[in-house]
Amino acid sequence: MKIRIHPEFKSQMALEFDTSKQNVKMALDYYNNSELAKKIRARAKALLLSEAASIITED
């Protein structure tokens, strides 16, 4: 299982969590299960839900 998000979000999360883009990618690809990785995945989910909500409400 992988969480696929736009590269812009990966860069944003790397800055937000003060880590590398590689670490964000590894977390989203479920290669690690640290506390930071769990927080990154939760944040990715929130970003995706926010994006989906903005698309739905535009009509």
N, C-alpha and C positions, 0 to 999 in steps of 0.2 A: 504494500500500500504506500502511496506517495501523495503528498499534498502539492498540487500544482498551482502556483500563483505567478503573477507577472513579476518579471525581474525587478521592476521598480519597487515592489513591495518587499522583495528580499533585501534590497539595499536599505530601504527604510527600516526594516527590522534589525539589520546588522547594526545600524547606528543606534536604534532604540535600545537594544540589548547590549551594546558595547562589545560586539563580537565580530567575527569575520563573516563575509558572505558565504564562504565555504562551510562554516559551522552552521549557518542558517540552512543551507542546502542539505547538509547531513541530517539535521534535525527533521526537516520536511520529508526526507526520504526514509525516515525511521531507522537510520543507522545507529543512533544512540538514543538513550532513554533517560538522560540526566534531567535534573529539575529544570535547567535552562532549556533543554530540548522540549520538554513538556510545555513550558511557558511560550516558546516560539510557536509551537503547533497551535496552542490555544489562541494566540494573537493572530496567526494566519487564518484560523477559522473565523474570528471576529471580523477581520478585514474582508474575507470572502462574503460573509453574510451582509456586511455593510454595502459592498458593491452590488450584490444581488438585490438588496432592498432598493437601492437607488435606481436600478434598471426597471424594477417592477413598478415603482411609483412615478416614473416619467410619463407613462401613457395617460 
